[in-house]
Amino acid sequence: MYLHHLPHVTQFCDGSSHTSTSPTKHNALCSRRSVWEVMEQHPDFANGSNPAGDPTRDVTPTFMYVKPAPTRYVIVVEDTTVMNLQKRWEFLRKAVRKLLVYDVPVGSAVGVVLFDHVAKVKLPLKATPASLDARQRLATSSLPRNPSRVPESQKCIICGLEEAVKMLEKDGDSAVGGVILLVTAGSSQPIVQYDLRQLEAVIKRKGVRVVPILYPVTGRNPQPVSGIENLAQISGTEYFAVLDEGIGMDGKVSMMVSLMDALYAALRIFIPDPNALPLVVHKMEFPGGISSTSQGTFTVDEGLGGRVRFCLIYYDLGHVGNAISLIDPSGTNLETTNIQEEDGDVNMFFITVQDAMAGEWLYRVENRADSHQSLFFRVLATPRSANASGSSGHRDSHAVTISAWTSTRSTLFNVSNVDDPMLVYAQVTCGGAPVVGAKVEASLQRLGFNSTGSHYEANTFLLFDNGNGDADITKNDGVYSRYIPAIGTSDARYTLSLTVTDNDATAQVIMPSQQTSSPRPGIYVNNHHSYSSKMGSSGIQYTRSRSYSPAWPRCCGSIVPYTTGRPTGQLSRTRTVGVIDIVGGRHSPPFSIPPSRIGDFRAEINPSTQRITFYWTAPGSNRDHGTVANYEVVFSRDAISASQGTGEMANEWSKPFFVGTASSHTAMWRRHDGVYYFAIRGVNHEHEPGPWSNIVEVFMPHPPTTTEINTRGSTQGGPVGGTVGELGVTTPQPSILTPRDIMAIVGAACAILVVLLMMTVYYLVVITRRKRQQQEKKAIEVMEPATTTPAGCETDSETNSITKPPPPPPEALAVGEAEVTGKRSLSPIQSWPASTLLAEHERRRANDSPDGGEGELSLHHPDLGVPYMPVHPVHPHPFYYHTPNGHYIEDSLAMDSGSMVSTQPSESLLVYKVDTSASDSIRPPSSSVTPTQVSWEGGPRQGPTKVPPPTPPKPTLAAHLTLGGVAASPMGTERKRRNVTQV
């Protein structure tokens, strides 16, 4: 039945031609069954009846023309001794009188039938006159002043119904369409099945509609029974009940007011036109017992105000003070003395205002009622005429009306039967246009009294027009619906009523859109081409396309689109629906009720971020009441598997919200291998799952080739085609820290502490070591003995000697190159070649004693640029060097294997071992001189070993060298040249 208005849709689909995976409203509501599969469940087609395609049947339609006729009402009243207690009969007479005089529309035929053990006509069927006096005379003759003395056990209900049918069939008319208002006492005993079948036969055979009104319902806590209320289910109406609230021999006025409301609500079932039957816009009860002023407010909206009637109902005339004030929205206090109407036959005061100002009205009344009585206020209004001058804004001759019903005509609701729930519907319209955004509140008021003697507290709940599919079907159609909550109490009777307000000025009336020359866009683009069928007829072939038109509403037609809305202004309506018997609550607590079905599940894909955002309306824990514990989400490549919940399960989802809340969830999706189907359902706190939702189709294209700069942190997504855990990634919420976030923060803090600790330890170790080395260096410098270097030599550290460039050779200076200042030269043994050392040695020898005289006795050792530093002896080699006082001192120097090693004998360097005990004038004999070969390696030295002092050169022996007058050895008669072999 989807898009049935298209020209190529010519027949109903069956199981072979139906596409069960299409996201249509038909599949959502009919569990993906075809049209014929649904139709075959109806009795007209069950068991092979009326098969399709029978060419022999005559299918020529027959039309029957009918004309409208005024509704005929027959009031059937029980007249037994049960009505003679307290003031039941008096209250009944006053309620019926009010109905006949003030409520029944002009021109409607009305009659009265009394029954006890027999039935008799009290008021023949007559048209209601227009004048008030004639209507009052009609009402006076309707009921006797006192009831009969026939016991209740002898009453004959079927006698009263048959007499009412005869009245409707008088003068050859048919009883079809007639309305019977049956007022009888509610009994705690169920009706006999034989009597019930007789009543059912009369109702169905004659085609009348019966509205049972149980007056009074006796008992402190009335229990549901299979009684006269079943007639409402048989005839397709509602039934009402009035609780017995007698006190001793007296009765409370609340019984009379409840009966008046029940009779008025029964008329409303058949008279929806507010022009014929005024709308109830305000109800209020003010208990007595305290001498005070009772005040309240009521609202007259823009569509009402043609005729507003303010009614005050009392038990006794002395309960109402003299002052009755009525203040209009502008603050003007109306003079009510001259416009008050009093009718003692119905215990009411009336104040009627023509063309009432729209807005909020205020009333004040002096309340003198007794403690067990109250003052009741009712405000009724008719629509404003189209040409009436308004106080402000738009004027419309149509008024906002409300109609209500339940999903089943049965008045019995068994909570324990989870397969047969009951729903409440309320349609709010204004001249046929839907009213959206209104606040529709339902109330279930239990009949009876609690342990304190007071009325039970009402159970209230809101109705929704959200189109979530369960319970509301279509959004913005003005029909508000919801499941009746599972009340976990004992079996009881409840009165269901509705209240409609403007919801803080958010209610709007959908206005018809302006007609344009362009047709309304379709759901698919116009990819059409002509075709010819086998029969030769031509037409248009409609081809589906994946390019949806944005002008068409989403979610398969479950939203009524509109572009223009008119605010309703201040709005207030009330409506009594009827009585509902709720059983099974004690034996089946609410947790056995599963969550409602999600019917508006949908998805939006963001290919750039590889994310999917899902949207749905939150279901309830017990159908559409409460909050579910969690969600279950399944996805699959097969649509049927996803709809049955047999695919892969998502392991993470967002937290559920209260029922009716618009919900969403964003997840990472990196699968690009095809189309996937998703479904969702709620699970209540007792692990009871609800039905699976409608399926949504998802296809994620590959991400763009360019690298996207991630400015939102980690996406926590896995690799392409990864596990289902990718789906459970929610969009980061800064206001909520997950356990993973807390662990990451703690880990980062620990890592920072470890780094700081390592830096502290490193600082302490390194700085301490450096300080210790500096202290040792200072100690060595303090302990170093004073030495005197020869002229032209400088005492320096090893480090300085190494880092300073060597002095230029004499050849470089001779050609005019200037010596670099500011930098000291390296030691000759570290940087000079052998030829340079030999030339320097010859130069200094020639400068010391050119003629070989006494000048040679100074024996200056060559300036090698390396100061003497004492070290610990390791395999000491004897060295002798000259001191300022002329002594040769022997010392042991640890030779670094990397800097000094023994080589082959060489005469370039000699070490003289001299007896230091001799006097200054005595020199060692030549025979005591023992040459020792050493070699200065030029390689890198290991460790901090200091360079040993240079060895004094051997005295030149040209001919004979005399030391202190002592003849030298014959070997020293002549000075010899020595070659330096290694440096």
Secondary structure, DSSP 8 states (H G I E B T S, - for coil): -TTTTSTT--S---TTT--TTS--HHHHHTTT--HHHHHTTSTTTGGG-S-TT-TTS--------------EEEEEEE-SGGGGSTTHHHHHHHHHHHIIIIIS-TT-EEEEEEESSSEEEEEEEEE--SSHHHHHHHHHTTS-SS-----GGG--HHHHHHHHHHHHTGGG---TT-EEEEEEEE-SS---HHHHHHHHHHHHHHT-EEEEEEEEE-SSS----SSTTHHHHHHT---EEEE--EETTEE-HHHHHHHHHHHHHHHHHH---TTTS-EEEEEEEEE-SS-EEEEEEEEE-TTEEEEEEEEEE-SSGGGEEEEEEEE-TTS-EE--TTTEEEETTTTEEEEEEES--SEEEEEEEEE---TT-EEEEEEEEEE--TT---SSS---S--EEEEEEESSS-SEEETT-TTS--EEEEEEEETTEEEES-EEEEEEEESSB-TTSSB---EEEEEB----SSS--SBTSSEEEEE-----SSSEEEEEEEEEE-TTTT-EEE------SS----SB---EEEEE-TTS-EEEEE---S-B-TTS-SSTT-B---S-EEE--S-EEEEEEEEEEEESTTTS-GGGS-B------EEEEETTTTEEEEEEE---SBBTBS--SEEEEEEESSHHHHHTT-SEE-S------STT-EEEEEEE----SS-EEEEEEEE-TTS-B------EEE------SS-----S------STT--GGGTT-----TT---HHHHHHHHHHHHHHHHHHHHHHHHHHHHHHHHHHHHHHHHHHHHHS------TT-----HHHHHHS-----HHHHHTT----TTS----HHHH--HHHHHHHHHHHHHHH-TTSSGGGGG------S--------SS-EEEEEE-TTS-EEEEEE---TTTEE--S--SS---B---TTS-TT----GGGB-----EE--S---TT-------------SS---BTTB---GGGSS---------
